[in-house]
Amino acid sequence: MKASTVDPREHVNEEPRNDFSDTFMGFNVMFGFMAVVFFGMVIIKFIIS
């Protein structure tokens, strides 16, 4: 019987990404979107009143 074992420390399926930059970019994009929504609502409030 031929058994083939793979060392789990090789991380074959791990993507070569930078987790910190992904998190930082996601935070900045969400912050920008929320800032646009906030200022849009403020402008709409001033137009209505």
C-alpha distance matrix in Angstrom:
0.0 3.8 6.4 9.9 12.9 16.5 19.4 21.8 24.8 24.5 26.3 25.2 27.0 30.2 33.2 35.4 38.5 41.3 41.5 45.0 46.5 45.0 46.6 49.8 50.2 49.5 52.1 54.7 54.2 54.6 57.6 59.2 58.8 60.3 63.2 63.9 63.9 66.1 68.7 68.7 69.6 72.3 73.8 73.7 75.4 78.2 78.7 79.0 81.4
3.8 0.0 3.8 6.7 10.0 13.4 16.4 19.0 21.8 21.2 23.2 21.9 23.9 27.1 30.0 32.1 35.3 38.1 38.5 42.0 43.4 42.0 43.7 46.9 47.2 46.7 49.4 51.8 51.4 52.0 54.9 56.4 56.1 57.7 60.5 61.3 61.4 63.6 66.1 66.2 67.2 69.8 71.3 71.3 73.0 75.7 76.3 76.7 79.1
6.4 3.8 0.0 3.8 6.5 10.1 13.1 15.5 18.4 18.1 20.0 19.0 21.0 24.0 27.2 29.3 32.4 35.0 35.3 38.7 40.3 38.9 40.5 43.6 44.1 43.5 46.1 48.6 48.3 48.8 51.7 53.3 53.1 54.6 57.3 58.2 58.3 60.5 63.0 63.1 64.1 66.7 68.2 68.3 69.9 72.6 73.3 73.7 76.0
9.9 6.7 3.8 0.0 3.8 6.8 10.1 12.6 15.3 14.7 16.5 15.4 17.6 20.5 23.6 25.6 28.8 31.5 31.9 35.3 36.8 35.5 37.2 40.3 40.7 40.3 42.9 45.3 45.1 45.7 48.5 50.1 49.9 51.6 54.2 55.1 55.4 57.5 59.9 60.1 61.2 63.7 65.2 65.4 67.1 69.7 70.4 70.9 73.2
12.9 10.0 6.5 3.8 0.0 3.8 6.6 9.1 11.9 11.8 13.8 13.3 15.7 18.2 21.6 23.4 26.5 28.9 29.2 32.5 34.2 33.0 34.5 37.6 38.2 37.9 40.3 42.8 42.7 43.3 46.0 47.7 47.7 49.2 51.8 52.9 53.2 55.1 57.6 58.0 58.9 61.3 63.0 63.3 64.8 67.4 68.3 68.8 70.9
16.5 13.4 10.1 6.8 3.8 0.0 3.8 6.1 8.7 8.1 10.1 9.7 12.3 14.6 18.0 19.7 22.8 25.2 25.6 28.9 30.5 29.5 31.0 34.0 34.7 34.5 36.9 39.3 39.3 40.0 42.6 44.3 44.4 46.0 48.5 49.6 50.0 51.9 54.3 54.8 55.9 58.2 59.8 60.2 61.8 64.3 65.2 65.8 67.9
19.4 16.4 13.1 10.1 6.6 3.8 0.0 3.8 5.4 5.9 8.5 9.6 12.4 13.8 17.3 18.6 21.4 23.4 23.7 26.8 28.7 28.0 29.4 32.2 33.2 33.2 35.3 37.8 38.1 38.8 41.2 43.1 43.4 44.8 47.2 48.5 49.0 50.7 53.1 53.8 54.9 57.0 58.8 59.4 60.8 63.2 64.3 65.0 66.9
21.8 19.0 15.5 12.6 9.1 6.1 3.8 0.0 3.8 5.4 6.3 8.3 10.2 11.2 14.9 16.6 19.1 20.9 20.8 23.9 26.0 25.1 26.2 29.2 30.3 30.0 32.0 34.6 35.0 35.5 37.9 39.9 40.2 41.4 43.8 45.3 45.6 47.3 49.8 50.5 51.4 53.6 55.4 56.0 57.3 59.8 60.9 61.5 63.4
24.8 21.8 18.4 15.3 11.9 8.7 5.4 3.8 0.0 3.8 5.6 8.5 10.8 10.7 14.1 15.0 17.4 18.8 19.0 21.8 24.0 23.6 24.7 27.4 28.7 28.9 30.7 33.2 33.9 34.6 36.7 38.7 39.3 40.5 42.7 44.3 45.0 46.4 48.8 49.7 50.8 52.7 54.6 55.3 56.7 59.0 60.2 61.0 62.8
24.5 21.2 18.1 14.7 11.8 8.1 5.9 5.4 3.8 0.0 3.8 5.5 8.7 9.0 12.1 12.9 15.9 17.8 18.6 21.6 23.3 22.8 24.5 27.1 28.0 28.3 30.6 32.7 33.2 34.2 36.5 38.1 38.7 40.3 42.4 43.7 44.6 46.3 48.4 49.2 50.5 52.5 54.1 54.9 56.5 58.7 59.8 60.7 62.6
26.3 23.2 20.0 16.5 13.8 10.1 8.5 6.3 5.6 3.8 0.0 3.8 5.6 5.4 8.9 10.3 13.0 15.2 15.6 18.9 20.5 19.6 21.3 24.1 24.8 24.9 27.3 29.5 29.8 30.7 33.1 34.7 35.2 36.7 39.0 40.2 40.9 42.7 44.9 45.7 46.9 49.0 50.6 51.3 52.9 55.1 56.2 57.1 59.0
25.2 21.9 19.0 15.4 13.3 9.7 9.6 8.3 8.5 5.5 3.8 0.0 3.8 5.7 8.4 10.3 13.4 16.3 17.2 20.7 21.7 20.5 22.7 25.5 25.6 25.7 28.5 30.5 30.4 31.5 34.1 35.4 35.7 37.5 39.8 40.8 41.5 43.6 45.6 46.1 47.5 49.8 51.1 51.7 53.5 55.8 56.6 57.5 59.7
27.0 23.9 21.0 17.6 15.7 12.3 12.4 10.2 10.8 8.7 5.6 3.8 0.0 3.8 6.4 9.4 11.9 15.0 15.4 19.1 19.9 18.2 20.3 23.3 23.3 23.0 25.8 28.0 27.5 28.5 31.3 32.6 32.6 34.5 36.9 37.7 38.3 40.5 42.6 42.9 44.3 46.6 48.0 48.5 50.3 52.6 53.3 54.2 56.4
30.2 27.1 24.0 20.5 18.2 14.6 13.8 11.2 10.7 9.0 5.4 5.7 3.8 0.0 3.8 6.5 8.6 11.4 11.8 15.4 16.4 15.0 17.0 20.0 20.2 20.1 22.8 24.9 24.8 25.9 28.5 29.9 30.2 31.9 34.2 35.3 36.0 38.0 40.1 40.6 42.0 44.2 45.6 46.3 48.0 50.3 51.1 52.1 54.2
33.2 30.0 27.2 23.6 21.6 18.0 17.3 14.9 14.1 12.1 8.9 8.4 6.4 3.8 0.0 3.8 5.7 9.1 10.1 13.7 13.9 12.5 15.1 17.7 17.4 17.7 20.6 22.3 22.1 23.5 26.1 27.2 27.5 29.6 31.7 32.5 33.5 35.6 37.5 38.0 39.6 41.7 43.0 43.7 45.6 47.7 48.5 49.6 51.8
35.4 32.1 29.3 25.6 23.4 19.7 18.6 16.6 15.0 12.9 10.3 10.3 9.4 6.5 3.8 0.0 3.8 7.0 9.3 12.3 12.3 11.8 14.7 16.7 16.5 17.6 20.3 21.6 21.8 23.6 25.9 26.7 27.6 29.8 31.5 32.4 33.8 35.7 37.3 38.1 39.9 41.8 42.9 44.0 45.9 47.8 48.6 50.0 52.0
38.5 35.3 32.4 28.8 26.5 22.8 21.4 19.1 17.4 15.9 13.0 13.4 11.9 8.6 5.7 3.8 0.0 3.8 6.1 9.0 8.6 8.0 11.0 12.9 12.7 13.9 16.6 17.8 18.1 20.0 22.1 23.0 24.0 26.1 27.7 28.8 30.2 32.0 33.6 34.5 36.3 38.1 39.3 40.5 42.3 44.1 45.1 46.5 48.4
41.3 38.1 35.0 31.5 28.9 25.2 23.4 20.9 18.8 17.8 15.2 16.3 15.0 11.4 9.1 7.0 3.8 0.0 3.8 5.6 5.6 6.4 8.8 10.1 10.8 12.4 14.4 15.6 16.7 18.5 20.1 21.3 22.7 24.5 25.9 27.3 28.9 30.3 31.9 33.1 34.9 36.4 37.8 39.2 40.8 42.5 43.7 45.2 46.9
41.5 38.5 35.3 31.9 29.2 25.6 23.7 20.8 19.0 18.6 15.6 17.2 15.4 11.8 10.1 9.3 6.1 3.8 0.0 3.8 5.6 5.1 6.1 8.5 9.9 10.5 12.2 14.2 15.3 16.5 18.2 19.9 21.1 22.5 24.2 25.9 27.0 28.3 30.3 31.5 32.9 34.5 36.2 37.4 38.8 40.7 42.1 43.3 44.9
45.0 42.0 38.7 35.3 32.5 28.9 26.8 23.9 21.8 21.6 18.9 20.7 19.1 15.4 13.7 12.3 9.0 5.6 3.8 0.0 3.8 5.4 5.2 6.0 8.5 9.9 10.6 12.2 14.2 15.4 16.3 18.2 20.0 21.1 22.3 24.4 25.8 26.6 28.4 30.1 31.5 32.7 34.5 36.0 37.2 38.9 40.5 41.9 43.3
46.5 43.4 40.3 36.8 34.2 30.5 28.7 26.0 24.0 23.3 20.5 21.7 19.9 16.4 13.9 12.3 8.6 5.6 5.6 3.8 0.0 3.8 5.4 4.9 5.9 8.4 9.7 10.4 12.0 14.0 15.0 16.2 18.1 19.7 20.7 22.4 24.2 25.3 26.7 28.2 30.0 31.2 32.7 34.3 35.8 37.3 38.7 40.3 41.9
45.0 42.0 38.9 35.5 33.0 29.5 28.0 25.1 23.6 22.8 19.6 20.5 18.2 15.0 12.5 11.8 8.0 6.4 5.1 5.4 3.8 0.0 3.8 5.5 5.2 6.1 8.6 10.0 10.6 12.2 14.1 15.4 16.5 18.3 19.9 21.2 22.6 24.1 25.9 27.0 28.6 30.3 31.7 32.9 34.5 36.4 37.5 38.9 40.7
46.6 43.7 40.5 37.2 34.5 31.0 29.4 26.2 24.7 24.5 21.3 22.7 20.3 17.0 15.1 14.7 11.0 8.8 6.1 5.2 5.4 3.8 0.0 3.8 5.5 5.1 6.1 8.6 10.0 10.6 12.1 14.2 15.4 16.4 18.2 20.1 21.1 22.2 24.3 25.7 26.9 28.4 30.2 31.5 32.7 34.7 36.1 37.3 38.9
49.8 46.9 43.6 40.3 37.6 34.0 32.2 29.2 27.4 27.1 24.1 25.5 23.3 20.0 17.7 16.7 12.9 10.1 8.5 6.0 4.9 5.5 3.8 0.0 3.8 5.5 5.2 6.2 8.7 10.0 10.5 12.2 14.3 15.4 16.3 18.4 20.0 20.8 22.5 24.2 25.7 26.8 28.5 30.2 31.4 33.0 34.6 36.1 37.4
50.2 47.2 44.1 40.7 38.2 34.7 33.2 30.3 28.7 28.0 24.8 25.6 23.3 20.2 17.4 16.5 12.7 10.8 9.9 8.5 5.9 5.2 5.5 3.8 0.0 3.8 5.4 5.1 6.1 8.6 9.8 10.5 12.3 14.2 15.2 16.6 18.4 19.8 21.1 22.4 24.3 25.7 27.0 28.5 30.2 31.7 33.0 34.6 36.3
49.5 46.7 43.5 40.3 37.9 34.5 33.2 30.0 28.9 28.3 24.9 25.7 23.0 20.1 17.7 17.6 13.9 12.4 10.5 9.9 8.4 6.1 5.1 5.5 3.8 0.0 3.8 5.5 5.2 6.1 8.5 9.9 10.6 12.2 14.1 15.5 16.6 18.2 20.1 21.1 22.6 24.3 25.9 27.0 28.5 30.5 31.6 32.9 34.7
52.1 49.4 46.1 42.9 40.3 36.9 35.3 32.0 30.7 30.6 27.3 28.5 25.8 22.8 20.6 20.3 16.6 14.4 12.2 10.6 9.7 8.6 6.1 5.2 5.4 3.8 0.0 3.8 5.6 5.3 6.0 8.5 9.9 10.5 12.1 14.3 15.3 16.2 18.2 19.8 21.0 22.3 24.2 25.6 26.7 28.6 30.2 31.4 32.8
54.7 51.8 48.6 45.3 42.8 39.3 37.8 34.6 33.2 32.7 29.5 30.5 28.0 24.9 22.3 21.6 17.8 15.6 14.2 12.2 10.4 10.0 8.6 6.2 5.1 5.5 3.8 0.0 3.8 5.5 5.0 6.0 8.5 9.8 10.4 12.3 14.2 15.0 16.4 18.1 19.8 20.9 22.4 24.1 25.5 27.0 28.5 30.1 31.5
54.2 51.4 48.3 45.1 42.7 39.3 38.1 35.0 33.9 33.2 29.8 30.4 27.5 24.8 22.1 21.8 18.1 16.7 15.3 14.2 12.0 10.6 10.0 8.7 6.1 5.2 5.6 3.8 0.0 3.8 5.5 5.1 6.2 8.7 9.9 10.7 12.4 14.2 15.5 16.5 18.5 20.1 21.2 22.5 24.4 26.0 27.0 28.6 30.5
54.6 52.0 48.8 45.7 43.3 40.0 38.8 35.5 34.6 34.2 30.7 31.5 28.5 25.9 23.5 23.6 20.0 18.5 16.5 15.4 14.0 12.2 10.6 10.0 8.6 6.1 5.3 5.5 3.8 0.0 3.8 5.4 5.1 6.1 8.5 9.9 10.6 12.1 14.3 15.2 16.5 18.3 20.0 21.0 22.4 24.5 25.7 26.8 28.6
57.6 54.9 51.7 48.5 46.0 42.6 41.2 37.9 36.7 36.5 33.1 34.1 31.3 28.5 26.1 25.9 22.1 20.1 18.2 16.3 15.0 14.1 12.1 10.5 9.8 8.5 6.0 5.0 5.5 3.8 0.0 3.8 5.5 5.2 6.1 8.7 9.9 10.3 12.2 14.0 15.3 16.4 18.3 19.8 20.9 22.6 24.3 25.6 27.0
59.2 56.4 53.3 50.1 47.7 44.3 43.1 39.9 38.7 38.1 34.7 35.4 32.6 29.9 27.2 26.7 23.0 21.3 19.9 18.2 16.2 15.4 14.2 12.2 10.5 9.9 8.5 6.0 5.1 5.4 3.8 0.0 3.8 5.5 5.0 6.3 8.7 9.8 10.7 12.1 14.2 15.3 16.5 18.2 19.9 21.3 22.5 24.3 25.9
58.8 56.1 53.1 49.9 47.7 44.4 43.4 40.2 39.3 38.7 35.2 35.7 32.6 30.2 27.5 27.6 24.0 22.7 21.1 20.0 18.1 16.5 15.4 14.3 12.3 10.6 9.9 8.5 6.2 5.1 5.5 3.8 0.0 3.8 5.4 5.2 6.3 8.6 10.1 10.5 12.4 14.4 15.5 16.5 18.4 20.2 21.1 22.5 24.5
60.3 57.7 54.6 51.6 49.2 46.0 44.8 41.4 40.5 40.3 36.7 37.5 34.5 31.9 29.6 29.8 26.1 24.5 22.5 21.1 19.7 18.3 16.4 15.4 14.2 12.2 10.5 9.8 8.7 6.1 5.2 5.5 3.8 0.0 3.8 5.4 5.0 6.0 8.6 9.7 10.5 12.3 14.2 15.1 16.3 18.5 19.9 20.9 22.5
63.2 60.5 57.3 54.2 51.8 48.5 47.2 43.8 42.7 42.4 39.0 39.8 36.9 34.2 31.7 31.5 27.7 25.9 24.2 22.3 20.7 19.9 18.2 16.3 15.2 14.1 12.1 10.4 9.9 8.5 6.1 5.0 5.4 3.8 0.0 3.8 5.4 5.0 6.2 8.3 9.8 10.5 12.2 14.1 15.2 16.7 18.3 19.9 21.2
63.9 61.3 58.2 55.1 52.9 49.6 48.5 45.3 44.3 43.7 40.2 40.8 37.7 35.3 32.5 32.4 28.8 27.3 25.9 24.4 22.4 21.2 20.1 18.4 16.6 15.5 14.3 12.3 10.7 9.9 8.7 6.3 5.2 5.4 3.8 0.0 3.8 5.5 5.3 5.9 8.5 9.9 10.5 12.1 14.1 15.5 16.4 18.2 20.0
63.9 61.4 58.3 55.4 53.2 50.0 49.0 45.6 45.0 44.6 40.9 41.5 38.3 36.0 33.5 33.8 30.2 28.9 27.0 25.8 24.2 22.6 21.1 20.0 18.4 16.6 15.3 14.2 12.4 10.6 9.9 8.7 6.3 5.0 5.4 3.8 0.0 3.8 5.6 5.0 6.1 8.7 10.0 10.4 12.2 14.4 15.3 16.3 18.3
66.1 63.6 60.5 57.5 55.1 51.9 50.7 47.3 46.4 46.3 42.7 43.6 40.5 38.0 35.6 35.7 32.0 30.3 28.3 26.6 25.3 24.1 22.2 20.8 19.8 18.2 16.2 15.0 14.2 12.1 10.3 9.8 8.6 6.0 5.0 5.5 3.8 0.0 3.8 5.4 5.2 6.3 8.7 9.9 10.6 12.6 14.4 15.4 16.7
68.7 66.1 63.0 59.9 57.6 54.3 53.1 49.8 48.8 48.4 44.9 45.6 42.6 40.1 37.5 37.3 33.6 31.9 30.3 28.4 26.7 25.9 24.3 22.5 21.1 20.1 18.2 16.4 15.5 14.3 12.2 10.7 10.1 8.6 6.2 5.3 5.6 3.8 0.0 3.8 5.4 4.9 6.1 8.5 9.7 10.6 12.3 14.2 15.4
68.7 66.2 63.1 60.1 58.0 54.8 53.8 50.5 49.7 49.2 45.7 46.1 42.9 40.6 38.0 38.1 34.5 33.1 31.5 30.1 28.2 27.0 25.7 24.2 22.4 21.1 19.8 18.1 16.5 15.2 14.0 12.1 10.5 9.7 8.3 5.9 5.0 5.4 3.8 0.0 3.8 5.4 5.2 6.2 8.6 10.0 10.6 12.3 14.4
69.6 67.2 64.1 61.2 58.9 55.9 54.9 51.4 50.8 50.5 46.9 47.5 44.3 42.0 39.6 39.9 36.3 34.9 32.9 31.5 30.0 28.6 26.9 25.7 24.3 22.6 21.0 19.8 18.5 16.5 15.3 14.2 12.4 10.5 9.8 8.5 6.1 5.2 5.4 3.8 0.0 3.8 5.4 5.0 6.0 8.6 9.8 10.4 12.2
72.3 69.8 66.7 63.7 61.3 58.2 57.0 53.6 52.7 52.5 49.0 49.8 46.6 44.2 41.7 41.8 38.1 36.4 34.5 32.7 31.2 30.3 28.4 26.8 25.7 24.3 22.3 20.9 20.1 18.3 16.4 15.3 14.4 12.3 10.5 9.9 8.7 6.3 4.9 5.4 3.8 0.0 3.8 5.5 5.1 6.3 8.7 10.0 10.7
73.8 71.3 68.2 65.2 63.0 59.8 58.8 55.4 54.6 54.1 50.6 51.1 48.0 45.6 43.0 42.9 39.3 37.8 36.2 34.5 32.7 31.7 30.2 28.5 27.0 25.9 24.2 22.4 21.2 20.0 18.3 16.5 15.5 14.2 12.2 10.5 10.0 8.7 6.1 5.2 5.4 3.8 0.0 3.8 5.4 5.2 6.2 8.7 10.1
73.7 71.3 68.3 65.4 63.3 60.2 59.4 56.0 55.3 54.9 51.3 51.7 48.5 46.3 43.7 44.0 40.5 39.2 37.4 36.0 34.3 32.9 31.5 30.2 28.5 27.0 25.6 24.1 22.5 21.0 19.8 18.2 16.5 15.1 14.1 12.1 10.4 9.9 8.5 6.2 5.0 5.5 3.8 0.0 3.8 5.5 5.0 6.2 8.7
75.4 73.0 69.9 67.1 64.8 61.8 60.8 57.3 56.7 56.5 52.9 53.5 50.3 48.0 45.6 45.9 42.3 40.8 38.8 37.2 35.8 34.5 32.7 31.4 30.2 28.5 26.7 25.5 24.4 22.4 20.9 19.9 18.4 16.3 15.2 14.1 12.2 10.6 9.7 8.6 6.0 5.1 5.4 3.8 0.0 3.8 5.5 5.2 6.2
78.2 75.7 72.6 69.7 67.4 64.3 63.2 59.8 59.0 58.7 55.1 55.8 52.6 50.3 47.7 47.8 44.1 42.5 40.7 38.9 37.3 36.4 34.7 33.0 31.7 30.5 28.6 27.0 26.0 24.5 22.6 21.3 20.2 18.5 16.7 15.5 14.4 12.6 10.6 10.0 8.6 6.3 5.2 5.5 3.8 0.0 3.8 5.5 5.3
78.7 76.3 73.3 70.4 68.3 65.2 64.3 60.9 60.2 59.8 56.2 56.6 53.3 51.1 48.5 48.6 45.1 43.7 42.1 40.5 38.7 37.5 36.1 34.6 33.0 31.6 30.2 28.5 27.0 25.7 24.3 22.5 21.1 19.9 18.3 16.4 15.3 14.4 12.3 10.6 9.8 8.7 6.2 5.0 5.5 3.8 0.0 3.8 5.7
79.0 76.7 73.7 70.9 68.8 65.8 65.0 61.5 61.0 60.7 57.1 57.5 54.2 52.1 49.6 50.0 46.5 45.2 43.3 41.9 40.3 38.9 37.3 36.1 34.6 32.9 31.4 30.1 28.6 26.8 25.6 24.3 22.5 20.9 19.9 18.2 16.3 15.4 14.2 12.3 10.4 10.0 8.7 6.2 5.2 5.5 3.8 0.0 3.8
81.4 79.1 76.0 73.2 70.9 67.9 66.9 63.4 62.8 62.6 59.0 59.7 56.4 54.2 51.8 52.0 48.4 46.9 44.9 43.3 41.9 40.7 38.9 37.4 36.3 34.7 32.8 31.5 30.5 28.6 27.0 25.9 24.5 22.5 21.2 20.0 18.3 16.7 15.4 14.4 12.2 10.7 10.1 8.7 6.2 5.3 5.7 3.8 0.0
